[in-house]
Amino acid sequence: MWNYPRPAICEPSNRRIAIIHRGITLLDTSRAWRTLETSHPPTYYIPPADVAMDSLRPNSRRSLCEWKGQARYWDVLIGEETLRAAAWSYAEPTPAFTPIRDYLAFYPEPFDRCLVDGQTITPQPGQFYGGWISQYEAGPFKGIPGSRFW
């Protein structure tokens, strides 16, 4: 993590990314892009064609990322369960992030299983960031107690 760039970048990833919740596959792709930033595990952005889009509903939440621009959020509905603002996307990202336009990123924490190359990941701590910690990352990670001003 500490050799990841600042400012953040995005790059294509050939890793297989999947989310399974309540026995339903929400997404499965080998066509993700990932964002990298110093002290953060990667966040994966998934093409809409590889997401069960009928499980997503727009949420009114918005946020602003200094690198990517304004994010809009999505609720995920699986069965009777609604996971509020569990995903986000950028309709008009900054020029450096145009490859992830309209791709979807997911907070891993509320889902039963989020996988990178078939291995269950650990969510980035702190419930603010959406990083996915897999066997490929080593911390410490932003989000742990005391890391707010790293």
TASUL-V161136 format. One record per residue. SS is DSSP state (alpha for helix, beta for strand, coil for the rest). BURIAL is 1 if it has 9 or more other C-alpha atoms within 8 Angstrom, else 0. Layout:
# TASUL-V161136
ss:SS burial:BURIAL
ss:SS burial:BURIAL
This chain:
# TASUL-V161136
ss:coil burial:1
ss:coil burial:0
ss:coil burial:0
ss:coil burial:1
ss:coil burial:1
ss:coil burial:0
ss:coil burial:0
ss:coil burial:1
ss:beta burial:1
ss:beta burial:1
ss:beta burial:0
ss:beta burial:0
ss:coil burial:1
ss:coil burial:0
ss:coil burial:1
ss:coil burial:1
ss:beta burial:1
ss:beta burial:1
ss:beta burial:1
ss:beta burial:1
ss:beta burial:1
ss:coil burial:0
ss:coil burial:0
ss:beta burial:0
ss:beta burial:1
ss:beta burial:1
ss:beta burial:1
ss:beta burial:1
ss:beta burial:1
ss:coil burial:1
ss:coil burial:1
ss:coil burial:1
ss:beta burial:1
ss:beta burial:1
ss:beta burial:1
ss:beta burial:1
ss:beta burial:1
ss:coil burial:1
ss:coil burial:1
ss:beta burial:1
ss:beta burial:1
ss:beta burial:1
ss:beta burial:1
ss:beta burial:1
ss:beta burial:1
ss:beta burial:1
ss:coil burial:1
ss:alpha burial:1
ss:alpha burial:0
ss:alpha burial:1
ss:beta burial:1
ss:coil burial:1
ss:alpha burial:0
ss:alpha burial:0
ss:alpha burial:1
ss:beta burial:1
ss:beta burial:1
ss:beta burial:0
ss:beta burial:1
ss:beta burial:0
ss:beta burial:0
ss:beta burial:0
ss:beta burial:0
ss:beta burial:0
ss:beta burial:0
ss:coil burial:0
ss:coil burial:0
ss:coil burial:1
ss:beta burial:1
ss:beta burial:1
ss:beta burial:1
ss:beta burial:1
ss:beta burial:1
ss:beta burial:1
ss:beta burial:1
ss:beta burial:1
ss:beta burial:1
ss:beta burial:1
ss:coil burial:0
ss:coil burial:0
ss:beta burial:0
ss:beta burial:0
ss:beta burial:1
ss:beta burial:0
ss:beta burial:1
ss:beta burial:1
ss:beta burial:1
ss:beta burial:1
ss:beta burial:1
ss:beta burial:1
ss:coil burial:1
ss:coil burial:0
ss:coil burial:1
ss:coil burial:1
ss:alpha burial:0
ss:alpha burial:1
ss:alpha burial:1
ss:alpha burial:1
ss:alpha burial:0
ss:alpha burial:1
ss:beta burial:1
ss:coil burial:1
ss:coil burial:1
ss:beta burial:1
ss:beta burial:1
ss:beta burial:1
ss:coil burial:1
ss:coil burial:1
ss:coil burial:0
ss:coil burial:0
ss:coil burial:1
ss:coil burial:0
ss:beta burial:1
ss:beta burial:1
ss:beta burial:1
ss:beta burial:1
ss:coil burial:0
ss:coil burial:0
ss:beta burial:0
ss:beta burial:1
ss:coil burial:1
ss:beta burial:1
ss:beta burial:1
ss:coil burial:1
ss:coil burial:1
ss:coil burial:0
ss:coil burial:0
ss:coil burial:0
ss:coil burial:1
ss:coil burial:1
ss:coil burial:1
ss:beta burial:1
ss:beta burial:1
ss:coil burial:1
ss:coil burial:0
ss:coil burial:0
ss:coil burial:0
ss:coil burial:0
ss:coil burial:0
ss:coil burial:0
ss:coil burial:1
ss:coil burial:1
ss:coil burial:1
ss:coil burial:1
ss:coil burial:0
ss:coil burial:0
ss:coil burial:0
ss:coil burial:0
ss:coil burial:0
ss:coil burial:0
